[in-house]
Amino acid sequence: MRAQPHSIPHLVWGLFCCIVLPVLILWRDADVQMHPRYVLLVLPASLVLGSVLYRRWAPSGKGPVVWAVIQVLVFGLALAAFSPFRQIQTEKMQFARAAKNAINGKGLIIAGNLSPVFDYYRGIGLRPEWQILWSGWNWDAKTVEAAIHNAWADHIPVYLSTHAPGWSYFENELLDLHFLLKDCKKEPIAPHLFLVHPPSWERGR
């Protein structure tokens, strides 16, 4: 009978392969930065570290106490670290609800990384007439300009979100929009949400 190992060999390599390496690979995709659920692999991977610590402290009389204190500290620090992130997510949802109430009919929505939220309202049928101009890897200034002009030609209102958390990691795209829409009149319809009117030369076509 083979002896059972008493410890996990090469702990550092285990942590690197199970946590650090997968996260680094996924982080190359901008979507991961907007959707932290993709780093949930940290939870099962953390078993590598947890099992080593538990194995070390379990035989000790003080082991359960040490284990409990470590868990409280870890979860307490994690809660404090993620509190600002949760606040930002709350602000995003409040903004999305305000936009949903402000835009009742057709509309081409330009909202940066809030695009999935607005597309959710469209997908579940609350705002089926919405069109979403997605940000991300396939963003192209010329394609975006054509989509906006086509919306105006079809008498579909164009709405631009300037909500700062919604453009995190997409600052270059927001800069593209600044130059594309600099000659347009922007009418505020909600905080950080504007109805974009075509420039005079577009209206005269």
N, C-alpha and C positions, 0 to 999 in steps of 0.2 A: 504494500500500500504506500502510495506516495505521501510524503509529509505535506501537511497543509502549510502554506507560507504564513509567516507571522507578521509580515509587513508588505507594503506595496513597494517594489523596487523602483528606483528612478522616479521619485515623486515629481521632481521638477519637469522632466520630460512628459510625464503623464498630464500635468496641468497645462503644459504648452500645447500638446497635441489635442487635448480635449476642450480647451477653453480659448487660449490665445490665438492659435492658428485658425480655427474656424471663424472666430469673430473678425480677424483681420481680413480673411478672404471675403466674407459677407460684406464687410464695411466698404469694399470697393464699389458696391452697388448703392447708389444714393437712396434707394427706397429703404434700406436698413436704417439710415439715419432718421427717416421720418416714421418708421414703423418698428419700434423697439421690440415687438414680439419676436422678431427674427433672432434676437440674441437670447431667447429663452433656453437655448442649448446650454447656457451657463448653469442652469439648475441641475440637470442630470450630471453634467461634467463636474460640478462641485462635489459630487459624491466621492471623487478621487481624494480630494483634500479632507472631506469630512470623515471618511472611513479611516484614514491614517490617524487623525486626531482622536477619534473615538477609540481606536485600537490601543492608542497610547495611554489614554486616561481611564478607560473602563476598569482595568484591574485595580486601580487605586481606590482607596476608601473615599477620597474626595472627588473621584472622577465624575459622578453625576452632578455634583455641585459646580465643578469647573465647566462641565459641558453645558449646563443650564445658563451659567453666567456668560459664556462665550456666545451662545445663541441670542441672548437678550442684547448683548452689545452689538452683534452683527446686524440683527434686524433693526435695532434702534438707529444705528448709523445709516443703514440702507434707507430707512424711512426719512431721516433727515436729509440725505443726499437726493432723494427722489421728490421731495416736497416741492422744490421750485419747478421741476418738470411737470408735476401734477397740476400746479397752478397755471402753467402755460397751456396745458391741455384743456383745463376748465375754461380759460379765456377763449380758446379756439372754438369750443362748442357753443359758448354764449354768442360769439360773433356769428357762427354759422346759423344759429336759430334766428338771430336778428335779420340776417340776410334772407333766410327763408320767408320770414314774414314781410319783408320789403319787396321781394320779387315774386309776384303771384303768377304771371303768365310766361310767355316765351322769353328766352334770354340766353345769350352766350356768356358764360361765366368764366372770368379769368381770375383764379384764386390761388395760384402757386401750389404749395403742398397741402392746401385745404381742398384740393380737387376731389380726393376720395370722399370727403364728407358731403360735398355738394352732389356728387354723383350718387351717393347713397340715397339722398332725397329723391333724385330722379328715378333711381332703380326701384324703390319701393312704391312709386306711384304718387308720392306727395307733390312732386313737381315734374311730371312726365315730359313737359315741353322744354325743359332746360337742356342746353347743350354745354358741355364742359370742355374748355380749352386746357388740356392737361399740360402740366409741367413735367420735366424729367429728362430722361436720356434722349428722347426723340425730338426735343425742342429744336425748332429751326425758325429763325426770325422771318424769313420769307414766307414760310408756310403759315406762320401765325398771322402775318399781315394779310395774306390771302383769305384766311378764315374770317378775320374781322371784317374785311371789305365785303366778302360774300354774305355775311350776316346782315350788314347794312343794306346790301342790295335786295335781300329777301325781307326787309323790314323787321328784322329780329334785333331787339335791343342788345347792346353790348354793355356788360357790367364789369368793372375792374375793382378788385379788392386791393387795398393798400395796407391791410392788417399786417403789421411787421412780423409776428410769429409765423404767419402763413408764407413768408418768403425766405425763411431760414434755409440756407444752402442753395437758394435759387436767386441770389442777388444779381447775377449776370442776366438772368431772364427778366427781372424787374427793370434793369437798365435798358434792355432791348425795348421793353414796352414804353419806357419813358420817351425814347426817340421815335418810336412808331406812332405814339399818341400825343406828341407834344403840341400839335396844331389843333387838337380836339378840345371841345368844351366838355368839362367834367362836372356833372351835376350831382351833388351829394344827396343820397337817399337814405343813408344810415351811416353811423360812425364807421369810417374807414371803407365805405362802399360807395362807388360812384357809377352813375349812368353816363356812358361815354357817347357823346354826340359826334357824328362824322364832321370833318372839317368842311368849310364852305365849298371848296372845289369838289368834294365828294357829293355834297348835297345837290350841287348844280348839275350833276350828270343826268 
